[in-house]
Amino acid sequence: MNEFATQEKIASYKRAVEQKAGGKFYTGNLNKMTSNIVNEIKETKTSLLKTSKKTYVTDHPEGILISVIIIFLILIIIEKRIRL
């Protein structure tokens, strides 16, 4: 919505957002809306859940890269010895 929208349009959009979509409708300046949204999130029970953080390492590309470099260096050394 912008400053040119009529109150009727704003009211119908608010009803559509809240009733049909189950969402929340905020008006005002951006800083006020942001702080309202953050405060509502902090007040919900989901923000109170305590879960342990887990880190999963699924890829080790550096191991393959180091292996290829070592094999390449060995091949270069072998080639130089054969040529002499």
PDB file with SEQRES, HELIX, SHEET and CRYST1 records, atoms N, CA, C and O in Angstrom:
SEQRES   1 A   84  MET ASN GLU PHE ALA THR GLN GLU LYS ILE ALA SER TYR          
SEQRES   2 A   84  LYS ARG ALA VAL GLU GLN LYS ALA GLY GLY LYS PHE TYR          
SEQRES   3 A   84  THR GLY ASN LEU ASN LYS MET THR SER ASN ILE VAL ASN          
SEQRES   4 A   84  GLU ILE LYS GLU THR LYS THR SER LEU LEU LYS THR SER          
SEQRES   5 A   84  LYS LYS THR TYR VAL THR ASP HIS PRO GLU GLY ILE LEU          
SEQRES   6 A   84  ILE SER VAL ILE ILE ILE PHE LEU ILE LEU ILE ILE ILE          
SEQRES   7 A   84  GLU LYS ARG ILE ARG LEU                                      
HELIX    1 AA1 GLN A    7  ARG A   15  1                                   9    
HELIX    2 AA2 ALA A   16  LYS A   20  3                                   5    
HELIX    3 AA3 LEU A   30  GLU A   43  1                                  14    
HELIX    4 AA4 LYS A   45  LEU A   48  5                                   4    
HELIX    5 AA5 PRO A   61  ARG A   83  1                                  23    
CRYST1    1.000    1.000    1.000  90.00  90.00  90.00 P 1           1          
ATOM      1  N   MET A   1       0.837  -1.163   0.000  1.00  0.00           N  
ATOM      2  CA  MET A   1       0.000   0.000   0.000  1.00  0.00           C  
ATOM      3  C   MET A   1       0.895   1.244   0.000  1.00  0.00           C  
ATOM      4  O   MET A   1       1.993   1.243   0.556  1.00  0.00           O  
ATOM      5  N   ASN A   2       0.405   2.271  -0.621  1.00  0.00           N  
ATOM      6  CA  ASN A   2       1.145   3.521  -0.630  1.00  0.00           C  
ATOM      7  C   ASN A   2       0.284   4.637  -0.074  1.00  0.00           C  
ATOM      8  O   ASN A   2      -0.853   4.408   0.336  1.00  0.00           O  
ATOM      9  N   GLU A   3       0.826   5.843  -0.061  1.00  0.00           N  
ATOM     10  CA  GLU A   3       0.106   6.965   0.546  1.00  0.00           C  
ATOM     11  C   GLU A   3      -1.119   7.388  -0.255  1.00  0.00           C  
ATOM     12  O   GLU A   3      -1.942   8.150   0.252  1.00  0.00           O  
ATOM     13  N   PHE A   4      -1.265   6.919  -1.486  1.00  0.00           N  
ATOM     14  CA  PHE A   4      -2.399   7.282  -2.318  1.00  0.00           C  
ATOM     15  C   PHE A   4      -3.571   6.307  -2.200  1.00  0.00           C  
ATOM     16  O   PHE A   4      -4.629   6.545  -2.781  1.00  0.00           O  
ATOM     17  N   ALA A   5      -3.399   5.230  -1.466  1.00  0.00           N  
ATOM     18  CA  ALA A   5      -4.457   4.236  -1.308  1.00  0.00           C  
ATOM     19  C   ALA A   5      -5.544   4.781  -0.383  1.00  0.00           C  
ATOM     20  O   ALA A   5      -5.254   5.455   0.606  1.00  0.00           O  
ATOM     21  N   THR A   6      -6.768   4.486  -0.712  1.00  0.00           N  
ATOM     22  CA  THR A   6      -7.885   4.948   0.121  1.00  0.00           C  
ATOM     23  C   THR A   6      -8.021   4.049   1.340  1.00  0.00           C  
ATOM     24  O   THR A   6      -7.513   2.928   1.361  1.00  0.00           O  
ATOM     25  N   GLN A   7      -8.711   4.554   2.351  1.00  0.00           N  
ATOM     26  CA  GLN A   7      -8.914   3.775   3.572  1.00  0.00           C  
ATOM     27  C   GLN A   7      -9.720   2.510   3.282  1.00  0.00           C  
ATOM     28  O   GLN A   7      -9.519   1.480   3.926  1.00  0.00           O  
ATOM     29  N   GLU A   8     -10.623   2.587   2.322  1.00  0.00           N  
ATOM     30  CA  GLU A   8     -11.427   1.404   1.966  1.00  0.00           C  
ATOM     31  C   GLU A   8     -10.550   0.317   1.364  1.00  0.00           C  
ATOM     32  O   GLU A   8     -10.704  -0.864   1.675  1.00  0.00           O  
ATOM     33  N   LYS A   9      -9.621   0.732   0.490  1.00  0.00           N  
ATOM     34  CA  LYS A   9      -8.705  -0.251  -0.111  1.00  0.00           C  
ATOM     35  C   LYS A   9      -7.822  -0.882   0.952  1.00  0.00           C  
ATOM     36  O   LYS A   9      -7.596  -2.092   0.953  1.00  0.00           O  
ATOM     37  N   ILE A  10      -7.326  -0.048   1.855  1.00  0.00           N  
ATOM     38  CA  ILE A  10      -6.463  -0.566   2.923  1.00  0.00           C  
ATOM     39  C   ILE A  10      -7.235  -1.539   3.798  1.00  0.00           C  
ATOM     40  O   ILE A  10      -6.707  -2.587   4.168  1.00  0.00           O  
ATOM     41  N   ALA A  11      -8.484  -1.209   4.137  1.00  0.00           N  
ATOM     42  CA  ALA A  11      -9.298  -2.081   4.986  1.00  0.00           C  
ATOM     43  C   ALA A  11      -9.604  -3.404   4.290  1.00  0.00           C  
ATOM     44  O   ALA A  11      -9.553  -4.457   4.927  1.00  0.00           O  
ATOM     45  N   SER A  12      -9.921  -3.370   2.999  1.00  0.00           N  
ATOM     46  CA  SER A  12     -10.221  -4.615   2.294  1.00  0.00           C  
ATOM     47  C   SER A  12      -8.966  -5.473   2.140  1.00  0.00           C  
ATOM     48  O   SER A  12      -9.036  -6.699   2.228  1.00  0.00           O  
ATOM     49  N   TYR A  13      -7.826  -4.835   1.911  1.00  0.00           N  
ATOM     50  CA  TYR A  13      -6.573  -5.583   1.803  1.00  0.00           C  
ATOM     51  C   TYR A  13      -6.231  -6.210   3.151  1.00  0.00           C  
ATOM     52  O   TYR A  13      -5.783  -7.356   3.206  1.00  0.00           O  
ATOM     53  N   LYS A  14      -6.438  -5.467   4.240  1.00  0.00           N  
ATOM     54  CA  LYS A  14      -6.160  -5.990   5.579  1.00  0.00           C  
ATOM     55  C   LYS A  14      -7.033  -7.210   5.869  1.00  0.00           C  
ATOM     56  O   LYS A  14      -6.545  -8.216   6.385  1.00  0.00           O  
ATOM     57  N   ARG A  15      -8.346  -7.120   5.533  1.00  0.00           N  
ATOM     58  CA  ARG A  15      -9.230  -8.269   5.740  1.00  0.00           C  
ATOM     59  C   ARG A  15      -8.755  -9.478   4.941  1.00  0.00           C  
ATOM     60  O   ARG A  15      -8.753 -10.603   5.442  1.00  0.00           O  
ATOM     61  N   ALA A  16      -8.357  -9.237   3.700  1.00  0.00           N  
ATOM     62  CA  ALA A  16      -7.904 -10.341   2.855  1.00  0.00           C  
ATOM     63  C   ALA A  16      -6.653 -10.984   3.428  1.00  0.00           C  
ATOM     64  O   ALA A  16      -6.527 -12.209   3.443  1.00  0.00           O  
ATOM     65  N   VAL A  17      -5.737 -10.166   3.894  1.00  0.00           N  
ATOM     66  CA  VAL A  17      -4.478 -10.705   4.438  1.00  0.00           C  
ATOM     67  C   VAL A  17      -4.734 -11.486   5.716  1.00  0.00           C  
ATOM     68  O   VAL A  17      -4.227 -12.594   5.885  1.00  0.00           O  
ATOM     69  N   GLU A  18      -5.518 -10.910   6.609  1.00  0.00           N  
ATOM     70  CA  GLU A  18      -5.709 -11.538   7.918  1.00  0.00           C  
ATOM     71  C   GLU A  18      -6.686 -12.713   7.893  1.00  0.00           C  
ATOM     72  O   GLU A  18      -6.438 -13.729   8.543  1.00  0.00           O  
ATOM     73  N   GLN A  19      -7.780 -12.595   7.161  1.00  0.00           N  
ATOM     74  CA  GLN A  19      -8.788 -13.646   7.182  1.00  0.00           C  
ATOM     75  C   GLN A  19      -8.510 -14.751   6.181  1.00  0.00           C  
ATOM     76  O   GLN A  19      -8.540 -15.930   6.532  1.00  0.00           O  
ATOM     77  N   LYS A  20      -8.243 -14.387   4.959  1.00  0.00           N  
ATOM     78  CA  LYS A  20      -8.083 -15.404   3.914  1.00  0.00           C  
ATOM     79  C   LYS A  20      -6.714 -16.064   3.951  1.00  0.00           C  
ATOM     80  O   LYS A  20      -6.596 -17.275   3.766  1.00  0.00           O  
ATOM     81  N   ALA A  21      -5.683 -15.268   4.188  1.00  0.00           N  
ATOM     82  CA  ALA A  21      -4.327 -15.825   4.154  1.00  0.00           C  
ATOM     83  C   ALA A  21      -3.797 -16.172   5.532  1.00  0.00           C  
ATOM     84  O   ALA A  21      -2.790 -16.872   5.646  1.00  0.00           O  
ATOM     85  N   GLY A  22      -4.455 -15.696   6.586  1.00  0.00           N  
ATOM     86  CA  GLY A  22      -3.998 -15.999   7.936  1.00  0.00           C  
ATOM     87  C   GLY A  22      -2.756 -15.231   8.315  1.00  0.00           C  
ATOM     88  O   GLY A  22      -2.013 -15.648   9.204  1.00  0.00           O  
ATOM     89  N   GLY A  23      -2.521 -14.116   7.654  1.00  0.00           N  
ATOM     90  CA  GLY A  23      -1.318 -13.340   7.917  1.00  0.00           C  
ATOM     91  C   GLY A  23      -1.578 -12.153   8.812  1.00  0.00           C  
ATOM     92  O   GLY A  23      -2.655 -12.021   9.393  1.00  0.00           O  
ATOM     93  N   LYS A  24      -0.587 -11.290   8.920  1.00  0.00           N  
ATOM     94  CA  LYS A  24      -0.675 -10.072   9.720  1.00  0.00           C  
ATOM     95  C   LYS A  24      -0.492  -8.884   8.790  1.00  0.00           C  
ATOM     96  O   LYS A  24       0.251  -8.945   7.811  1.00  0.00           O  
ATOM     97  N   PHE A  25      -1.179  -7.815   9.115  1.00  0.00           N  
ATOM     98  CA  PHE A  25      -1.127  -6.598   8.308  1.00  0.00           C  
ATOM     99  C   PHE A  25      -0.613  -5.474   9.188  1.00  0.00           C  
ATOM    100  O   PHE A  25      -1.175  -5.203  10.249  1.00  0.00           O  
ATOM    101  N   TYR A  26       0.448  -4.825   8.752  1.00  0.00           N  
ATOM    102  CA  TYR A  26       1.057  -3.743   9.516  1.00  0.00           C  
ATOM    103  C   TYR A  26       0.967  -2.446   8.733  1.00  0.00           C  
ATOM    104  O   TYR A  26       1.109  -2.428   7.510  1.00  0.00           O  
ATOM    105  N   THR A  27       0.729  -1.358   9.459  1.00  0.00           N  
ATOM    106  CA  THR A  27       0.742  -0.038   8.843  1.00  0.00           C  
ATOM    107  C   THR A  27       1.700   0.846   9.622  1.00  0.00           C  
ATOM    108  O   THR A  27       2.048   0.542  10.762  1.00  0.00           O  
ATOM    109  N   GLY A  28       2.114   1.916   9.019  1.00  0.00           N  
ATOM    110  CA  GLY A  28       3.020   2.845   9.681  1.00  0.00           C  
ATOM    111  C   GLY A  28       4.339   2.905   8.943  1.00  0.00           C  
ATOM    112  O   GLY A  28       4.481   2.402   7.828  1.00  0.00           O  
ATOM    113  N   ASN A  29       5.301   3.536   9.598  1.00  0.00           N  
ATOM    114  CA  ASN A  29       6.613   3.638   8.935  1.00  0.00           C  
ATOM    115  C   ASN A  29       7.385   2.335   9.075  1.00  0.00           C  
ATOM    116  O   ASN A  29       7.048   1.480   9.893  1.00  0.00           O  
ATOM    117  N   LEU A  30       8.407   2.203   8.277  1.00  0.00           N  
ATOM    118  CA  LEU A  30       9.150   0.937   8.188  1.00  0.00           C  
ATOM    119  C   LEU A  30       9.810   0.562   9.507  1.00  0.00           C  
ATOM    120  O   LEU A  30       9.798  -0.612   9.879  1.00  0.00           O  
ATOM    121  N   ASN A  31      10.381   1.518  10.220  1.00  0.00           N  
ATOM    122  CA  ASN A  31      11.048   1.209  11.485  1.00  0.00           C  
ATOM    123  C   ASN A  31      10.060   0.688  12.519  1.00  0.00           C  
ATOM    124  O   ASN A  31      10.371  -0.245  13.260  1.00  0.00           O  
ATOM    125  N   LYS A  32       8.860   1.290  12.576  1.00  0.00           N  
ATOM    126  CA  LYS A  32       7.857   0.847  13.538  1.00  0.00           C  
ATOM    127  C   LYS A  32       7.365  -0.556  13.178  1.00  0.00           C  
ATOM    128  O   LYS A  32       7.201  -1.400  14.059  1.00  0.00           O  
ATOM    129  N   MET A  33       7.132  -0.806  11.893  1.00  0.00           N  
ATOM    130  CA  MET A  33       6.673  -2.129  11.476  1.00  0.00           C  
ATOM    131  C   MET A  33       7.719  -3.187  11.792  1.00  0.00           C  
ATOM    132  O   MET A  33       7.390  -4.273  12.270  1.00  0.00           O  
ATOM    133  N   THR A  34       8.973  -2.869  11.525  1.00  0.00           N  
ATOM    134  CA  THR A  34      10.050  -3.825  11.774  1.00  0.00           C  
ATOM    135  C   THR A  34      10.135  -4.173  13.247  1.00  0.00           C  
ATOM    136  O   THR A  34      10.244  -5.346  13.604  1.00  0.00           O  
ATOM    137  N   SER A  35      10.085  -3.166  14.102  1.00  0.00           N  
ATOM    138  CA  SER A  35      10.182  -3.446  15.533  1.00  0.00           C  
ATOM    139  C   SER A  35       8.957  -4.230  16.018  1.00  0.00           C  
ATOM    140  O   SER A  35       9.086  -5.089  16.890  1.00  0.00           O  
ATOM    141  N   ASN A  36       7.775  -3.948  15.469  1.00  0.00           N  
ATOM    142  CA  ASN A  36       6.579  -4.712  15.845  1.00  0.00           C  
ATOM    143  C   ASN A  36       6.713  -6.179  15.446  1.00  0.00           C  
ATOM    144  O   ASN A  36       6.385  -7.075  16.225  1.00  0.00           O  
ATOM    145  N   ILE A  37       7.193  -6.415  14.241  1.00  0.00           N  
ATOM    146  CA  ILE A  37       7.355  -7.798  13.763  1.00  0.00           C  
ATOM    147  C   ILE A  37       8.371  -8.543  14.615  1.00  0.00           C  
ATOM    148  O   ILE A  37       8.134  -9.688  15.000  1.00  0.00           O  
ATOM    149  N   VAL A  38       9.495  -7.911  14.912  1.00  0.00           N  
ATOM    150  CA  VAL A  38      10.531  -8.553  15.723  1.00  0.00           C  
ATOM    151  C   VAL A  38      10.004  -8.842  17.121  1.00  0.00           C  
ATOM    152  O   VAL A  38      10.262  -9.917  17.663  1.00  0.00           O  
ATOM    153  N   ASN A  39       9.281  -7.917  17.707  1.00  0.00           N  
ATOM    154  CA  ASN A  39       8.721  -8.143  19.054  1.00  0.00           C  
ATOM    155  C   ASN A  39       7.721  -9.287  19.056  1.00  0.00           C  
ATOM    156  O   ASN A  39       7.705 -10.083  19.995  1.00  0.00           O  
ATOM    157  N   GLU A  40       6.888  -9.389  18.027  1.00  0.00           N  
ATOM    158  CA  GLU A  40       5.940 -10.495  17.964  1.00  0.00           C  
ATOM    159  C   GLU A  40       6.644 -11.844  17.838  1.00  0.00           C  
ATOM    160  O   GLU A  40       6.215 -12.832  18.433  1.00  0.00           O  
ATOM    161  N   ILE A  41       7.718 -11.880  17.068  1.00  0.00           N  
ATOM    162  CA  ILE A  41       8.476 -13.125  16.927  1.00  0.00           C  
ATOM    163  C   ILE A  41       9.103 -13.512  18.257  1.00  0.00           C  
ATOM    164  O   ILE A  41       9.104 -14.687  18.626  1.00  0.00           O  
ATOM    165  N   LYS A  42       9.633 -12.536  18.976  1.00  0.00           N  
ATOM    166  CA  LYS A  42      10.253 -12.818  20.275  1.00  0.00           C  
ATOM    167  C   LYS A  42       9.235 -13.328  21.286  1.00  0.00           C  
ATOM    168  O   LYS A  42       9.577 -14.114  22.170  1.00  0.00           O  
ATOM    169  N   GLU A  43       7.989 -12.889  21.162  1.00  0.00           N  
ATOM    170  CA  GLU A  43       6.953 -13.284  22.107  1.00  0.00           C  
ATOM    171  C   GLU A  43       6.383 -14.676  21.835  1.00  0.00           C  
ATOM    172  O   GLU A  43       5.727 -15.243  22.708  1.00  0.00           O  
ATOM    173  N   THR A  44       6.608 -15.224  20.680  1.00  0.00           N  
ATOM    174  CA  THR A  44       6.042 -16.538  20.368  1.00  0.00           C  
ATOM    175  C   THR A  44       6.788 -17.633  21.106  1.00  0.00           C  
ATOM    176  O   THR A  44       7.936 -17.459  21.516  1.00  0.00           O  
ATOM    177  N   LYS A  45       6.128 -18.746  21.266  1.00  0.00           N  
ATOM    178  CA  LYS A  45       6.741 -19.865  21.970  1.00  0.00           C  
ATOM    179  C   LYS A  45       7.852 -20.513  21.153  1.00  0.00           C  
ATOM    180  O   LYS A  45       8.756 -21.135  21.712  1.00  0.00           O  
ATOM    181  N   THR A  46       7.786 -20.368  19.839  1.00  0.00           N  
ATOM    182  CA  THR A  46       8.818 -20.999  19.018  1.00  0.00           C  
ATOM    183  C   THR A  46      10.177 -20.359  19.251  1.00  0.00           C  
ATOM    184  O   THR A  46      11.206 -21.009  19.067  1.00  0.00           O  
ATOM    185  N   SER A  47      10.195 -19.098  19.651  1.00  0.00           N  
ATOM    186  CA  SER A  47      11.484 -18.469  19.921  1.00  0.00           C  
ATOM    187  C   SER A  47      12.067 -18.940  21.246  1.00  0.00           C  
ATOM    188  O   SER A  47      13.242 -18.702  21.526  1.00  0.00           O  
ATOM    189  N   LEU A  48      11.251 -19.609  22.065  1.00  0.00           N  
ATOM    190  CA  LEU A  48      11.725 -20.102  23.351  1.00  0.00           C  
ATOM    191  C   LEU A  48      12.268 -21.524  23.288  1.00  0.00           C  
ATOM    192  O   LEU A  48      12.812 -22.026  24.272  1.00  0.00           O  
ATOM    193  N   LEU A  49      12.125 -22.176  22.139  1.00  0.00           N  
ATOM    194  CA  LEU A  49      12.609 -23.543  22.019  1.00  0.00           C  
ATOM    195  C   LEU A  49      14.118 -23.589  22.160  1.00  0.00           C  
ATOM    196  O   LEU A  49      14.838 -22.794  21.558  1.00  0.00           O  
ATOM    197  N   LYS A  50      14.571 -24.504  22.942  1.00  0.00           N  
ATOM    198  CA  LYS A  50      16.013 -24.682  23.132  1.00  0.00           C  
ATOM    199  C   LYS A  50      16.431 -25.950  22.396  1.00  0.00           C  
ATOM    200  O   LYS A  50      16.062 -27.056  22.791  1.00  0.00           O  
ATOM    201  N   THR A  51      17.178 -25.789  21.359  1.00  0.00           N  
ATOM    202  CA  THR A  51      17.665 -26.948  20.612  1.00  0.00           C  
ATOM    203  C   THR A  51      19.171 -26.859  20.512  1.00  0.00           C  
ATOM    204  O   THR A  51      19.749 -25.772  20.510  1.00  0.00           O  
ATOM    205  N   SER A  52      19.785 -28.000  20.432  1.00  0.00           N  
ATOM    206  CA  SER A  52      21.236 -28.001  20.275  1.00  0.00           C  
ATOM    207  C   SER A  52      21.578 -27.789  18.811  1.00  0.00           C  
ATOM    208  O   SER A  52      20.931 -28.325  17.911  1.00  0.00           O  
ATOM    209  N   LYS A  53      22.593 -27.009  18.607  1.00  0.00           N  
ATOM    210  CA  LYS A  53      23.019 -26.737  17.238  1.00  0.00           C  
ATOM    211  C   LYS A  53      23.948 -27.854  16.785  1.00  0.00           C  
ATOM    212  O   LYS A  53      24.853 -28.262  17.513  1.00  0.00           O  
ATOM    213  N   LYS A  54      23.715 -28.331  15.590  1.00  0.00           N  
ATOM    214  CA  LYS A  54      24.530 -29.403  15.041  1.00  0.00           C  
ATOM    215  C   LYS A  54      25.133 -28.941  13.733  1.00  0.00           C  
ATOM    216  O   LYS A  54      24.474 -28.289  12.923  1.00  0.00           O  
ATOM    217  N   THR A  55      26.374 -29.281  13.541  1.00  0.00           N  
ATOM    218  CA  THR A  55      27.049 -28.950  12.295  1.00  0.00           C  
ATOM    219  C   THR A  55      27.421 -30.251  11.611  1.00  0.00           C  
ATOM    220  O   THR A  55      28.075 -31.114  12.197  1.00  0.00           O  
ATOM    221  N   TYR A  56      27.000 -30.377  10.374  1.00  0.00           N  
ATOM    222  CA  TYR A  56      27.312 -31.558   9.593  1.00  0.00           C  
ATOM    223  C   TYR A  56      28.248 -31.165   8.465  1.00  0.00           C  
ATOM    224  O   TYR A  56      27.957 -30.259   7.684  1.00  0.00           O  
ATOM    225  N   VAL A  57      29.372 -31.858   8.392  1.00  0.00           N  
ATOM    226  CA  VAL A  57      30.301 -31.629   7.297  1.00  0.00           C  
ATOM    227  C   VAL A  57      30.050 -32.728   6.281  1.00  0.00           C  
ATOM    228  O   VAL A  57      30.200 -33.912   6.582  1.00  0.00           O  
ATOM    229  N   THR A  58      29.671 -32.332   5.090  1.00  0.00           N  
ATOM    230  CA  THR A  58      29.298 -33.336   4.106  1.00  0.00           C  
ATOM    231  C   THR A  58      30.231 -33.397   2.917  1.00  0.00           C  
ATOM    232  O   THR A  58      30.125 -34.304   2.091  1.00  0.00           O  
ATOM    233  N   ASP A  59      31.141 -32.449   2.820  1.00  0.00           N  
ATOM    234  CA  ASP A  59      31.998 -32.425   1.649  1.00  0.00           C  
ATOM    235  C   ASP A  59      33.400 -32.002   2.051  1.00  0.00           C  
ATOM    236  O   ASP A  59      33.573 -31.061   2.825  1.00  0.00           O  
ATOM    237  N   HIS A  60      34.402 -32.697   1.527  1.00  0.00           N  
ATOM    238  CA  HIS A  60      35.800 -32.376   1.782  1.00  0.00           C  
ATOM    239  C   HIS A  60      36.541 -32.257   0.455  1.00  0.00           C  
ATOM    240  O   HIS A  60      37.327 -33.143   0.120  1.00  0.00           O  
ATOM    241  N   PRO A  61      36.320 -31.203  -0.300  1.00  0.00           N  
ATOM    242  CA  PRO A  61      36.975 -31.086  -1.608  1.00  0.00           C  
ATOM    243  C   PRO A  61      38.478 -30.871  -1.496  1.00  0.00           C  
ATOM    244  O   PRO A  61      39.211 -31.165  -2.440  1.00  0.00           O  
ATOM    245  N   GLU A  62      38.951 -30.364  -0.360  1.00  0.00           N  
ATOM    246  CA  GLU A  62      40.385 -30.116  -0.240  1.00  0.00           C  
ATOM    247  C   GLU A  62      41.192 -31.411  -0.241  1.00  0.00           C  
ATOM    248  O   GLU A  62      42.340 -31.411  -0.685  1.00  0.00           O  
ATOM    249  N   GLY A  63      40.625 -32.508   0.241  1.00  0.00           N  
ATOM    250  CA  GLY A  63      41.329 -33.791   0.230  1.00  0.00           C  
ATOM    251  C   GLY A  63      41.591 -34.273  -1.190  1.00  0.00           C  
ATOM    252  O   GLY A  63      42.687 -34.738  -1.503  1.00  0.00           O  
ATOM    253  N   ILE A  64      40.599 -34.163  -2.032  1.00  0.00           N  
ATOM    254  CA  ILE A  64      40.754 -34.573  -3.430  1.00  0.00           C  
ATOM    255  C   ILE A  64      41.753 -33.665  -4.134  1.00  0.00           C  
ATOM    256  O   ILE A  64      42.585 -34.143  -4.906  1.00  0.00           O  
ATOM    257  N   LEU A  65      41.682 -32.366  -3.880  1.00  0.00           N  
ATOM    258  CA  LEU A  65      42.593 -31.413  -4.510  1.00  0.00           C  
ATOM    259  C   LEU A  65      44.044 -31.690  -4.122  1.00  0.00           C  
ATOM    260  O   LEU A  65      44.930 -31.676  -4.975  1.00  0.00           O  
ATOM    261  N   ILE A  66      44.283 -31.936  -2.853  1.00  0.00           N  
ATOM    262  CA  ILE A  66      45.650 -32.234  -2.396  1.00  0.00           C  
ATOM    263  C   ILE A  66      46.138 -33.536  -3.016  1.00  0.00           C  
ATOM    264  O   ILE A  66      47.296 -33.630  -3.421  1.00  0.00           O  
ATOM    265  N   SER A  67      45.275 -34.537  -3.097  1.00  0.00           N  
ATOM    266  CA  SER A  67      45.667 -35.809  -3.703  1.00  0.00           C  
ATOM    267  C   SER A  67      46.046 -35.632  -5.170  1.00  0.00           C  
ATOM    268  O   SER A  67      47.039 -36.204  -5.620  1.00  0.00           O  
ATOM    269  N   VAL A  68      45.279 -34.859  -5.916  1.00  0.00           N  
ATOM    270  CA  VAL A  68      45.563 -34.636  -7.329  1.00  0.00           C  
ATOM    271  C   VAL A  68      46.882 -33.886  -7.488  1.00  0.00           C  
ATOM    272  O   VAL A  68      47.667 -34.204  -8.381  1.00  0.00           O  
ATOM    273  N   ILE A  69      47.134 -32.905  -6.641  1.00  0.00           N  
ATOM    274  CA  ILE A  69      48.397 -32.153  -6.720  1.00  0.00           C  
ATOM    275  C   ILE A  69      49.580 -33.055  -6.430  1.00  0.00           C  
ATOM    276  O   ILE A  69      50.591 -32.978  -7.128  1.00  0.00           O  
ATOM    277  N   ILE A  70      49.484 -33.909  -5.417  1.00  0.00           N  
ATOM    278  CA  ILE A  70      50.582 -34.823  -5.075  1.00  0.00           C  
ATOM    279  C   ILE A  70      50.820 -35.807  -6.219  1.00  0.00           C  
ATOM    280  O   ILE A  70      51.969 -36.043  -6.594  1.00  0.00           O  
ATOM    281  N   ILE A  71      49.765 -36.378  -6.776  1.00  0.00           N  
ATOM    282  CA  ILE A  71      49.919 -37.316  -7.899  1.00  0.00           C  
ATOM    283  C   ILE A  71      50.550 -36.607  -9.096  1.00  0.00           C  
ATOM    284  O   ILE A  71      51.419 -37.170  -9.763  1.00  0.00           O  
ATOM    285  N   PHE A  72      50.120 -35.383  -9.371  1.00  0.00           N  
ATOM    286  CA  PHE A  72      50.681 -34.613 -10.480  1.00  0.00           C  
ATOM    287  C   PHE A  72      52.177 -34.350 -10.261  1.00  0.00           C  
ATOM    288  O   PHE A  72      52.966 -34.461 -11.199  1.00  0.00           O  
ATOM    289  N   LEU A  73      52.565 -34.008  -9.045  1.00  0.00           N  
ATOM    290  CA  LEU A  73      53.987 -33.775  -8.750  1.00  0.00           C  
ATOM    291  C   LEU A  73      54.804 -35.056  -8.897  1.00  0.00           C  
ATOM    292  O   LEU A  73      55.923 -35.026  -9.409  1.00  0.00           O  
ATOM    293  N   ILE A  74      54.246 -36.182  -8.447  1.00  0.00           N  
ATOM    294  CA  ILE A  74      54.942 -37.466  -8.589  1.00  0.00           C  
ATOM    295  C   ILE A  74      55.136 -37.799 -10.071  1.00  0.00           C  
ATOM    296  O   ILE A  74      56.206 -38.261 -10.468  1.00  0.00           O  
ATOM    297  N   LEU A  75      54.108 -37.566 -10.888  1.00  0.00           N  
ATOM    298  CA  LEU A  75      54.226 -37.830 -12.318  1.00  0.00           C  
ATOM    299  C   LEU A  75      55.279 -36.936 -12.973  1.00  0.00           C  
ATOM    300  O   LEU A  75      56.009 -37.388 -13.856  1.00  0.00           O  
ATOM    301  N   ILE A  76      55.364 -35.691 -12.556  1.00  0.00           N  
ATOM    302  CA  ILE A  76      56.385 -34.789 -13.104  1.00  0.00           C  
ATOM    303  C   ILE A  76      57.776 -35.280 -12.727  1.00  0.00           C  
ATOM    304  O   ILE A  76      58.677 -35.274 -13.566  1.00  0.00           O  
ATOM    305  N   ILE A  77      57.967 -35.705 -11.484  1.00  0.00           N  
ATOM    306  CA  ILE A  77      59.272 -36.206 -11.047  1.00  0.00           C  
ATOM    307  C   ILE A  77      59.643 -37.462 -11.814  1.00  0.00           C  
ATOM    308  O   ILE A  77      60.789 -37.596 -12.244  1.00  0.00           O  
ATOM    309  N   ILE A  78      58.714 -38.381 -11.998  1.00  0.00           N  
ATOM    310  CA  ILE A  78      58.975 -39.618 -12.738  1.00  0.00           C  
ATOM    311  C   ILE A  78      59.337 -39.299 -14.183  1.00  0.00           C  
ATOM    312  O   ILE A  78      60.258 -39.896 -14.742  1.00  0.00           O  
ATOM    313  N   GLU A  79      58.612 -38.355 -14.790  1.00  0.00           N  
ATOM    314  CA  GLU A  79      58.892 -38.006 -16.176  1.00  0.00           C  
ATOM    315  C   GLU A  79      60.279 -37.406 -16.326  1.00  0.00           C  
ATOM    316  O   GLU A  79      60.965 -37.714 -17.300  1.00  0.00           O  
ATOM    317  N   LYS A  80      60.715 -36.570 -15.409  1.00  0.00           N  
ATOM    318  CA  LYS A  80      62.033 -35.956 -15.488  1.00  0.00           C  
ATOM    319  C   LYS A  80      63.125 -37.019 -15.318  1.00  0.00           C  
ATOM    320  O   LYS A  80      64.164 -36.939 -15.974  1.00  0.00           O  
ATOM    321  N   ARG A  81      62.911 -37.987 -14.469  1.00  0.00           N  
ATOM    322  CA  ARG A  81      63.920 -39.025 -14.267  1.00  0.00           C  
ATOM    323  C   ARG A  81      64.027 -39.932 -15.504  1.00  0.00           C  
ATOM    324  O   ARG A  81      65.121 -40.388 -15.837  1.00  0.00           O  
ATOM    325  N   ILE A  82      62.923 -40.190 -16.172  1.00  0.00           N  
ATOM    326  CA  ILE A  82      62.958 -41.054 -17.349  1.00  0.00           C  
ATOM    327  C   ILE A  82      63.685 -40.353 -18.485  1.00  0.00           C  
ATOM    328  O   ILE A  82      64.403 -41.020 -19.230  1.00  0.00           O  
ATOM    329  N   ARG A  83      63.541 -39.068 -18.657  1.00  0.00           N  
ATOM    330  CA  ARG A  83      64.177 -38.328 -19.734  1.00  0.00           C  
ATOM    331  C   ARG A  83      65.693 -38.235 -19.563  1.00  0.00           C  
ATOM    332  O   ARG A  83      66.409 -38.169 -20.562  1.00  0.00           O  
ATOM    333  N   LEU A  84      66.190 -38.229 -18.365  1.00  0.00           N  
ATOM    334  CA  LEU A  84      67.633 -38.107 -18.159  1.00  0.00           C  
ATOM    335  C   LEU A  84      68.299 -39.372 -18.562  1.00  0.00           C  
ATOM    336  O   LEU A  84      69.521 -39.484 -18.468  1.00  0.00           O  
TER     337      LEU A  84                                                      
END                                                                             
